[in-house]
């Protein structure tokens, strides 16, 4: 949304972070089929849904992906309209600050004042129109120089999200009010989360951002000198035959730092656009209850679920009949080579299951 030489306003770029491994969705998610490639919501992979939501806001030639090397083929197949030159490859995952800095470096070559939208590939949005409206406002605000984040109006005192404390109003743009950010808050305990929701001055941090690439890279240089040195080294060889080799050399030495901690918490100017468009990070199996319609006995994604005296269960079993008798608050996932059964209240412990599988050398199941 910067002005070109003719005075026209150019569209923003969208950088979609598609590097998540989705271990919390085992056994449906695997190393070669992580969460963003799963299609358990609309029938389309989450990455495809994310791209489709950009229609009318970001043209296909401005859509970009950041992906790990081993997922380039799978992600590119889903994101067919994304030019290969817009697929930015990470040798290894180093969290969001490094990968967004790499994407900003690429975009700066194309337009030093380009506005970059950063968003995860694996979230759910119920109201696509409202999503685009909020992002359009964030992009317009970012044109003026500040870093911008979207804050989701909380519907409950959730302890699984970071929060944003909202400061004074800074006005309205594109029909959306925006505010100064007072501070970012790490995931709170239950008591603090309840107080945040009751006070009404905190929003969920959805990890959706907008900024001009020059403003963002200036903050990287100011706050993250080691990352900045790496970016400068890569900049010298970007677009040459040495690019891939140089990124490989510097990337493994980088610290794993989120953009929230590395940049936003201490940035000079940060604004927040409060938004309410039916957002969910779909962070666990139990979160499916928020975004999928309930059937007999609970949420289901099976060929057929026979529920006898079962309540509040999540049943996922493509092409299978599953019968549950007397189950309460239980997760059942059935795939060709694995079955998972656990209380819904313990679905966050799937990382331990994955760790045990690795420890016992059962890599075929990963």
N, C-alpha and C positions, 0 to 999 in steps of 0.2 A: 504494500500500500504506500510505496514511496513514489515520488514524482519522477517521470523520465524526462528526457530532453524536450519532448513535445508538450510537457505540462500535464500529461495524463497520469492517472494514479495506477500504479502497477499492483497486481494482486500479491498477497503475502505468500510466503513459502510455508509448507507444512512439513515438519520433521517428525516422523512417527517412529517411536522407540519400540522396536520389535525384537528385543534381545532376551526377554524373560523366558525362563525355563519351565515355569508352571508346575513345580514339584508338588504343590498343594492339591493338584488335580490328578495325581496318580490314582489308579492305573490307566485312566483314559489318556492323560498326557504322558508323552515319552520324550526322550532326547531329540528325536527327529520329528516330533509332533507336539510342540509345547503349547501352552494355553492359547496364545494368539492365533494358532492354526486350528483350534477346536471349533466345532460348529454346534454347540449344544444349546444355543439360544434361539436363533432365527432360522437355522438351517444353513447359514453362511458362516465361514470362519470369522472370529472376532476382528481380525485384521481387515477382512473385506468390509465388514460393517463400519469400521473406523474410516476407511477410505471413502465409502459411499456417503458418509455424513458430511464430507467436505464439498460435495457437489454444490455448485453455485457460489462457493466462497474461494476455493483454491483450485485452479485449473490443473489438469493431469501433469503438465510439464513442470509444475511447481511443487509436486508431491514428492517427498523424499523418505527413504527408510534408513534407519541405522540398525544393522543386523550383525550377529556374529558370523564368522566365516562359514561355519558348517550349516547355516540355515539360509544362505543366500538363495539357493535354488528353490527351496520350498516356499520362502516368502515371496520371491519374484514371481512364482507361478500364480499365487493368489492375487498379487498386486500387478496384474498384467499391464495396466496403463502407466505404471511408473517407469520412466526411462532408466536404462541400466546405469547411466551416468549419475543418476540420483540415488543409487544404492550405495551407501557409505558403510564400509566393512570394518568391524572391530575384530582384531585377532583374538582377544579375550575380553570378557566383560570387566569393566572397571567402574560400574555404576553410572549415574546420569551426568555428572559434571564433565568427565572426559569425553563421553560420546557426544554430548551437545556442543562442546567446544570444537570437536572435529567437524561436526555438521556446520557450525557457524563459519568455520574456516573455509569450507567448500563454498558456502553461499556468498561469503565476502568476495570471492573471486568473480562472481557473477554480478553482484551489486553490493558495494560497500555499505549501503544504507538499507539493505533488504530487511523487511520485517519477517521474522521467523516465528511460526507457531510450533510449539513443542507439545506433543501429546502421546500418551501410551497407546499401544496397539491393541490392548486386551481389556478395555473397559466397556461397560454397557451404558447406553444413553437412550432413554425412552422418548424424549422430545428432541428430534434432530433439528427442527426449526429453531427452538430455543437455544440449542447448543451453538448453532451458527450465528445467531444474534449476539450471544455473549462473546464468542470468539471475534466477531467483526468489531465489536466495541473495544475488546482488548487490543486488537491490531491497530485501531485508530489511536488509542492512548499511547501505545508503544512508539508510534511515529514521532511523538514529541520527546522521546528519550528515556523515559523510565522503564524499568522491568515490570512486567505485569503478570499477575497470576489470577486464575479463576478460583473463587472460593465457593464451595457448595453449602447451601443453607442446611444445617444438620436436622435430621428428622428424629434423632435419638442420641443419647449420650454414649457414643461408640468409643471404645478404648483402642480400637485398631487403626485409627487414622491420626495423622498429625493435624493440628488446628492452626488457624490464622486469626490473630486478634485484630479486629477491624478498628482503624483510626478514624479521623475526621473525614467528612465527605470532601472530595476534590471536584465535584461537579457531575455533569452528565454528558455522555457522548454516545452517538448512535442509539439513543433511547435507553442507555444503561447508565445507572449511577455507579460511580467508582470512588474508592476511598484510599487513603494512605494506609499502609500496613504498619501497625504498631510493633508486632513481633510474630515470629513463627514459634509454635509450641510443639514439642515432641509428643509422641503418643502419651496421653495422660492416664492416670488411674481412674477408677470409676467415680470417685467423689469429685475430682476436678472436672471430669467430662460432664457430669451432671450440672455442675456450677456454670460451665461454659454455655451449655444449652439454655439453662434457666436465665442467664444474664442476656442472652441474645446478641452478644458482641463478638462471637467467635464463629468461624466457618471451617468446614472441612477442607483440608489441603488435598486437592484432587491430582496434583502433579501435572496440570495443564497451564502452559505459560505462553507469553508473547513478548518479544523484544526485538529491537534493531540489532543486527549482528555486530555492528561496531560498538554499541553500548554494552552488549554482553561480553564481548572479548576484552573490552577495557576493564570490566570488573574481574575477569579471569586474570589479566595482567596484574591488577592491583592486589587481589586477594590470594591467588594461587600461583605463586611464582614457579614452582616445579612443573605444574601443568602448562604454564605459559611457555616455559623453555621448550617443552616437548612440542607444543603447537608451532613455535617458531621453526624448529627443526623440520617438522613435517611441511610447513609452508614453503620451504626452500626447494622441496622436491615434488610438490603436489602437481599432478598431471604429467609426471615423467615416469620412465620405466623403473625408477628407484622408489617410487611412492610406497608401494606395498612393503618392500623390504625395510624402509625407514620406519614406517608405522609399527611393524613387527618388532623392531629393535627398542623403540621407546615405550611401547604400550605396556609391556609386562612389568616395567619398573614403576609404573604410575600407581599411586595410592587409589584405593576404591573409595570415592567420595560422592555423595549425592549432591545435586545442584542446590538443593535447599540449604544444606550445611555449608558447602563450599563457597556459594555465591550469594544466594538470596538473603540469608539471615543478616548479613552485614553490608548489603549493597547500599549505595548512596540514595537511590530513589526506587521504591517499590510500591506499586499500586495493586489493589485487588478489586475485581469485579464480582460482586455477589451474584450467584446464579442458582437457578433451580430448574433443571431440565431432566429430572429422573435419572440421576447418575448413580452408578454402582461400580466399584472396582472389581466386582466379582472375584473377591480375594480368596474364597474358599468354597467347598461344596455346600456348606450351609447357606452361603450367600445366594444360592440359586433360588431360595425361597422368596427372595425379594423381587426377582426379575422374571420368574416363570409362573404361569398360572398353576394353581393347585388342582390335583386330581383326587381320586378316591384314596384316602390315607396319606396324602401329602403331594409333594412335587414328584413328577415322574417323567422320565425320558426312556421309555421302554416300548417294545412292540405291544406289550400288554402287561398291566400290573393288576393282579388280583389281591385286593386288600381285605383281610378278614380281621376285624377288630384291631386295625393298625392306624396310628395317628402320627401326623407330623414327621413323616419319613421322606427322605430323598432317595429315589430309586432311579438309577441310570443303567440301562442295559439294552443297547441297540440290538434290534432284531431278536429279542428274547422275551419269553414269558417269565415274569417273576411273580411269585406268590409270597405274601408276607402274612404271618399269623401272629397277632398279639404284639407286634413291634410298636414301640413308642420312641419317637425322637431318634431314629436310627438312619444311618447312611448305608445304602447297598449299591455297589458299583460292580457290574459284571462285564468283562471284555473277553476276547477269545482266549487269552492265556493267563488271566489273573482275576481274582475276586477280592473285593474289599468290603468288609462289614465293620462298622464301628459306631459308637454313639456320636450323634451330630455335635455334641458339646466338645468332642475331642478331635474334630477333623483338622485342627491346626497341628496335630502331631504327625501328620503324614511325612513331614521332612525326616522324622526319625525312622519311619518305615523305609524311605528311600535310602537313608544312611545305612540301615541294616542290610538292605539288598546289596549295596555297594560293598559293604564289609564282608559279606559272605560270597562275593564274586558272582552274583547272579545277574550279570550285566545284560543278559538277553531280555530281562524284564524292565530295563530302564530305557 
